[in-house]
Amino acid sequence: MNKCISSRYQSWGQIPKQNSSAVLIPPWSLTPPEFTKPPYLAFGNGRSYGDSCLNDDGILIDSSRLNHVLAFDKDNGILRCEAGVIFDDILSVIVPHGWFLPVTPGTRYITVAGAVANDVHGKNHHRVGSFGNHVTCFELLRSDGRAMLCSPDENPEYFYATIGGLGLTGYLTWVEFSLKKIINSDITVDKKIFSSVANFFELDEQYLNKNEYSVAWIDTTARADKLGRGVYFTGDHATQHPVAYSAKHKKPKRLKVPVNFPGFALNKYSIKIFNQLYFKMQHRNLEQSSTHFLPFFYPLDNILNWNRMYGKKGFYQHQCVVPLTDGKDVITEILRLVSEKNMASFLSVLKRFGNIKSRGLMSFPREGYTLALDFPNRGERTLSFLNDLDKLVKSVNGAIYPAKDARM
């Protein structure tokens, strides 16, 4: 069991900086380590935006060497793999055999254990719920050395507490989950321009249940009658002409951000220019199109280390969910505050969660509207503004996504 400390062990938002006392790196074929001085916390690939993957003055257990697929039932679509396997590698194994991830967030560089711990959601929550809804069982290593098999039938209390449990119940060694059957690696995509957030709600009511996937990009710099304008994307797995998974899709050419941008690079002016240009570009090619699944699900993965664009001070992401009742008013008010206070978000995503109940006791997804906003770290000004957004969310009994929050 190796020990080390590295700059790798920080959150994606780079807030706060890593300050764990040590990092344990278990070898492949994990055997229970000698737990001597807790607290311990699992660390996957560091893609949690907030501090849920950090352990202040404690010990992190790195899962990067637990990266093997253990079993793949190609007939029934069941995969068992070790905790540190990332979604990118899973896709390269399952797609050629006509299977896909049941749920995926906006990056394919998360570990399967991280997907369980944060009960990740995707563009298809209204159809299939969150990732935990598709987990069949897993092994949980407790700090007393016990290895427990957990499922809805065996140790169910640990099963439901671990899904969405932020790694607080123990260390996942392997996970088994069900897959989605596909015949084509392409996605049939439609996009529609909406002129305001009110127009988004109308489109969402009309198209949500007609498509497997749906999500909206929001221009947070727009004001007045254009407040919350954006682009509504819907998609479904293509059903004709099966397409093989090729090497060019596995490793496309990618841009790279080699160093942190200077702090002034992302400001209200540059963000406004980007938002306006992106919005205008989306007016092109509004007809239905077909694209490989990578750019549809993971557009930001083509920019390596894109989090460095926010500078060395990092950034905060605020992702909330508000109920359908009163939720429209709260989402509209949040967008109004963002625009009027010049706190424009560089990346802003709005979508709807369905009524499929999450299994996890602490899971974030629940029926309602969820809005994700990114803000460069400007110190107290940013924190004060985020507190104001929290109050709005709390006023309607909404919730904040702990995997994205760095302030708790």
Secondary structure, DSSP 8 states (H G I E B T S, - for coil): -EEE--TT-S-TT--S----SEEEE--SS-------S--EEEE-SS--SSSTT--TTSEEEE-TT---EEEEETTTTEEEEETT-BHHHHHHHHGGGTEE-SS--S-S-SBHHHHHHTT---TTHHHH--GGGGEEEEEEE-TTS-EEEESSSSSHHHHHHHTTSTT-S-EEEEEEEE-EE-S-SEEEEEEEEESSHHHHHHHHHHHGGGSSEEEEEE-TT--GGGTT-EEEEEEEE--SS-----HHHHS---EE--S---TTSS-HHHHHHHHHHHHHHTTS--S-EEEEHHHHH-GGGGEETGGGGG-TT-EEEEEEEE-HHHHHHHHHHHHHHHHHTT---SSEEEEEE-S---SSTT----SEEEEEEEEE--THHHHHHHHHHHHHHHHTT-EE-TTT-S--
